[in-house]
Amino acid sequence: MADQTHYVTLGVAGGLFAVPVESVQQILEIQPIAAMPNAPADFIGLIDVRGQNVPVIDLRAKLALPAAADTQNTRIIVLDVSVENAPRRFGLKTDQVFEVTGLDEGALEPPPDLGARWRADCVAGVGRRAGAFVTVLDLDQLFLADALSSDSAVETLQTN
């Protein structure tokens, strides 16, 4: 399948997630993160990536999953996304990164309709890889709420 979309698969809290490979700029081992005062719970701070301040979001906190200590597998995925039609760069802290791969049988299915209030706007769809469910994240929506807080934190850091 020449036109198959490829994803970087990652693990968080025992779940399998994926992000489009074209959004991934690099994958970093965990490193010191400069905390920002009064930041939202999922915005854990800034890292330096080749001289650029990059805000880091904790995917566990963003998805309302329980916190966990970092391990030797913890990674920060540096991503380029579009937030309100503006290009932005974010780091996404995840428990581990697995591989670059396609998903089984092509098309994603929409997130399940539970008939109740559930915020599924950051889910682009659900696919399968080797029989396991893979939740593909909609990065533009995932980072939408974080844009203002991280921009102000970066501006504060740059002006001090």
C-alpha positions in Angstrom: 0.0 0.0 0.0 2.0 3.0 -1.2 -0.4 5.7 0.1 -0.8 4.2 3.6 -0.5 6.8 6.4 2.3 6.0 8.8 2.2 6.7 12.5 4.6 6.8 15.5 3.1 4.5 18.1 3.5 5.2 21.7 2.5 3.8 25.0 0.7 5.7 27.8 -0.8 4.0 30.9 -0.9 0.7 29.2 -2.8 2.1 26.2 -1.5 2.3 22.6 -1.7 5.7 20.9 -0.3 7.0 17.7 0.6 10.4 16.1 1.1 11.0 12.4 4.8 10.6 11.5 4.8 13.8 9.4 4.2 15.8 12.6 7.2 14.3 14.5 10.4 16.3 14.4 12.4 14.2 16.8 12.2 11.9 19.8 14.2 12.8 22.9 15.1 10.9 26.0 13.7 12.5 29.2 15.7 15.6 30.2 15.4 18.4 32.7 12.2 20.4 32.2 12.0 24.0 33.4 8.8 24.3 35.4 6.6 27.4 34.8 4.7 29.1 37.7 0.9 28.9 37.7 0.9 26.5 34.7 -2.0 24.2 33.9 -1.5 20.6 35.3 -0.7 19.1 31.8 1.9 21.8 30.9 5.0 20.6 32.7 7.5 23.3 31.5 10.0 24.1 28.8 12.9 22.3 27.2 15.6 23.6 25.0 15.7 22.0 21.5 18.5 23.5 19.4 18.2 26.9 21.1 14.4 27.0 20.8 12.1 27.0 23.9 9.7 24.1 23.5 6.7 23.8 25.8 6.2 20.2 27.1 2.8 18.7 27.7 2.4 15.5 29.8 0.2 13.2 27.7 -1.0 11.3 30.9 -2.2 14.6 32.5 -3.7 15.8 29.2 -5.7 12.6 28.8 -6.8 12.6 32.5 -4.8 9.4 33.2 -3.0 8.7 36.5 0.4 10.2 37.0 3.5 7.9 37.0 7.2 8.3 37.6 9.5 8.6 34.6 11.4 5.5 33.6 14.3 4.7 31.2 11.6 4.4 28.5 10.0 7.8 29.0 10.4 10.0 25.9 9.5 13.5 24.7 8.2 13.6 21.2 8.8 17.0 19.6 5.9 17.8 17.3 4.9 20.5 14.8 1.2 21.1 14.9 -1.2 23.8 13.8 -3.1 25.6 16.5 -5.8 28.0 15.2 -4.0 27.9 11.8 -0.7 28.9 13.3 2.3 26.6 13.3 3.5 25.6 16.8 6.1 23.3 18.2 5.4 21.2 21.3 7.0 18.4 23.2 4.7 15.6 24.3 5.9 13.5 27.2 4.9 9.8 26.9 5.7 6.6 28.7 7.5 5.1 25.7 7.7 5.1 21.9 7.4 1.9 20.0 7.8 2.2 16.2 6.9 3.9 13.0 4.2 1.8 11.3 1.0 1.8 9.3 -2.2 0.5 10.8 -4.0 -2.7 9.8 -6.7 -2.4 7.1 -6.4 1.3 6.3 -9.2 3.6 7.4 -9.7 4.8 11.0 -13.0 4.3 12.7 -14.4 7.3 14.5 -14.2 7.4 18.3 -17.0 5.4 19.9 -20.3 7.2 20.6 -21.1 6.5 24.3 -24.4 8.4 24.3 -23.0 10.4 27.2 -20.7 13.4 27.6 -17.2 12.4 26.7 -14.6 14.7 25.3 -13.3 12.8 22.3 -12.3 15.8 20.2 -8.6 15.0 20.6 -9.1 11.5 19.0 -8.8 11.4 15.2 -10.0 7.8 15.2 -9.3 4.3 16.3 -7.4 1.7 14.2 -5.7 -1.6 14.8 -2.1 -2.8 14.8 -1.4 -6.5 15.1 -4.9 -6.9 16.5 -4.5 -4.3 19.2 -6.6 -1.1 19.3 -4.6 2.1 18.5 -6.0 5.5 19.4 -4.8 8.0 16.9 -4.6 11.5 18.4 -5.8 14.7 16.7 -2.8 16.8 17.6 -4.3 20.1 16.5 -7.2 19.6 18.9 -5.0 18.1 21.6 -2.9 21.2 21.8 -5.6 23.8 21.2 -6.3 24.5 24.8 -2.6 24.6 25.6 -1.6 27.3 23.1 -2.3 30.4 25.3 -0.7 29.1 28.5 2.4 27.9 26.8 2.8 31.0 24.6 2.6 33.2 27.7 5.1 31.0 29.5 7.6 31.2 26.6 7.2 34.9 26.3 7.8 35.3 30.0 10.9 33.2 29.8 12.2 35.1 26.8 11.7 38.5 28.3 13.4 37.7 31.6 
